[in-house]
Amino acid sequence: MPKLTAMMIVRNEAERYLQGCLDSLVKYTDSIVVLDDASEDNTPEICLTYHNVKLFRHRESTFLDNEAQLRHKLWHYTQNDRPEWILAIDADEFLEEEGIKEIPYLLKQKHFNAVSFRLFDCWEREDYYRTDGLWNPWLRGFSIYMVRYLPQLSSAWPSLKFHCGRFPVAYRQLPHYESSSRIKHLGWANTVYNRAKYERALLQDPACQYMSKEHYDSILWPPEKVKLEKWIERSSI
């Protein structure tokens, strides 16, 4: 089976979904490269309890100041792991079980060098996701999460400090297979943190260059304006 290396950036994830995410990743990845962005909790200690995690640590946090630089460093560490395939995932994202079963086929197929999935943003609870406006996963479309490592491609990132993407630009241009499996995103499932995330986003993007003001404002919409659908795990075919 081709080697699959997962890569992620983490910061202060100990009390959130990190352990569940790593528990899931060890089921179907060979190695997990983690770049800790100066966590102030026991996030690094949790990571080190997993034998296939390779942890790198930053003493000072730079994600909010220069995300592209941090992503490039993560890519460098991942390259050194000698991957055949690379999965870019966050500590609050989960590939559903049916998708995990699909991984061996995706790794062995020769037709595509990239695989994309739809992201479903859970809201208020872990078993409901948003479907209104730009939160609708069917309108938003697919995002590349997994690529075959091709050392001949450039590893250049766009010079953006915010929303710079998970892969080098060259990999984003690869023809990709659109998987029917879904990514469950729990980053918005606890509304206690959502106002702080909203304020942070506007602080980073005051001119709304990366996302519309309407979409930012929809983070704080009252419950009656938010449309939700229940997350139902797909059964085996």
N, C-alpha and C positions, 0 to 999 in steps of 0.2 A: 504494500500500500504506500503511495507517495506520502511524504512527510508533510503534515499540516502544523504550522506554527501560528498560534494566536498572538496578537499584540494589543496592548491597551495602555492608556494613561490613567492613573488613579490619583486621587487626592481626598483624604478624609472620608473614605468609603466604609470604615469599619462598622458603623451602625446602620448601614443601608443594605445593599444587595450584593456586596462583594463576595461573601462566602458562598451564597447560592449560585452566583455567576461562575465562580471557579469550580464548584461542584459539578456544574453542567459542562464546562469546558473540558474537564479531565476525561469525560466520557468519550470524546471524539477528536481531541487534539493530541499531538505528540509532545508539544512544548508550548509554554505560555510565557511570552516576554512582557514584563511589566515595568513601566517607567513610573516611579512614584514622584509626584510633583510636590515634594516637601510636605508630606502629610504631618499633621500634628496629633494624630491619634495612633492607634495600633494597626493601621492598615498594612504597613510593611510586615509586621509580625504575623498577621493572618496569611499574607502571601507566602511567607517562608514556611508555612506548615504544609505546603503542597510541593511534592518532590520534583514535579516537572515545571515549576515556575522559576524563571530566571529574572531576578529582581535587580533593577538599577534605580538609584535614588538621586534626587536633586536636593541640595541643601536649601535653595531658595525657590519659591514658586514663580513660574514664568508663564503658565498657561493663559492667564488673563492678559498678559502683556505682549506675548509673542508666541501664539499657538503654533505657527508654522515652524518656528525653530525647534520647538519641543517635538512636533510630529516628525521632523527630519531626524532628530536624534533617536527617536524610537525606531524609525525605519533602519537606521544604521545598526542599532543593536540587534534588530530582527534579522537583517542580512547576515550578521555574524553567526546566527544560529543555523545557517545553511538550510533554509527551508526549501521545500518544493512548491508548496502552496502557503499563502498567508491569509489569515482571517483577521480583519480589523473590527474590533468590537469594544463596546464600553462596558463598565462594570455594572450597569443597570439594564443591560440588554440580554435577551435570552432567545436562542433559536429553539423553536418548538420541537417537541419530541419527534414528530414526523420528519422534520428537517434533519434531525440528527441521523435518522435512518437513511436519509438520502445522501449523506456526506460521502460514503465510500464510492458510490457511483460518480458523484461530481469530481472526486479526486482522480478517478481512473479514466474518465472520458477525455478524448483528444480533440474535440470539436471547438471548445471555447477555452480562452485563457482567463476569463473572469466570470464570476457568478453574482447575480444581484438578487435581492430580496425586498419585499415590502416591509416597511416599519409601521407598527401599530402602537400609538401612544396611549397607554393606559392612563385613566384620569379618575381622580378621587379614590378609586379602589383598584386593586390589581386584576380584577376580572371584568372591567369595562374599559373600552377604548373610545376615543373621540372620533366623530365622523363629520363634524361641521367645518365648513370652509377649507382652509389649507391643512387642517388636521385630518382630513379624509384620506386614508391610505390609498384608496382606489383612484383618487384624482392626483395625488402626489406622485404616484408611480414607484418605480424601482430605484434602488441605490446599490451600487457595487459594494459588497462586503468581503468578497473573497477573490484573490487573484493568484494565478500561477506566477511564481517568481521567475522573472526573465532578466538576467543580469545585464543583457545588452541594452535595456531600456534606461532612459535617464531617470535619476532619482530626484529631479528638481521639483520643488514645491512653489506655488504662487507666493509672492511676497505679501501675504495677508496676515494680519495679526489676529484675525477673528474669522471663524467659519472658513478655514482654509482647506477643509477636506481631509480624508483619512489616508489617501494614497497619493503618491507622486502623480503629477499631471499626466504623464505618458500612460500610466495604467488606467486612468479614467477614460481613455479613448479606445480601449480594447473592446471588440465585440463581446457581448456578455450574454450568458444564459440567464433567463428570467425564471427563477425558481418559484413554484407555487407555495413553498414553505414560507413561514412568516417569522419576523423578528418581533418579539414582545418587549416593548420599552417601558420600564417602570419609573423612569426619571420624573414623571409628572404625577405619579400615583398618590403621593403624599402632598396635599395642597398646602400644608404648613410651610413648605419651602418655596412655593411657587412665586410668592411676591418678591422674595429676595432674588430669585432667578430672573424675574421680570426687570427689577431695578438694575441688576448687574448687566443684563443685555442692553438696556437703553444707555447705560453708562459707557459701554464699549462701542455702541453703535448709535450715537445721538442723532445722526442724520438719516437713520434707517436705510442704509445702503445695502445691507445684507438681507433684510427682511422688512416687509411693509409695516407701517405703524399699526394698521388694523390687525395684523397677525400678532404683533407684540401685545396689543391691548386685549386680544381675545384670551390671553393667559388669565386675565382677571375678570372675565365675564361671569355674571351671576349664574347659578346652576340652571335657571330656567332657559337660558340662551344656549347652553351647551347640549349638544346631541351625542348620546352615548349608545354603543351597542355592546352586548355581552360577549366576552371572549369565550369561545368554545373550542376546546382542543379537537383537532381533526382526528378521526379514527383511522386505523390502518385500512388500506385498500387491498 
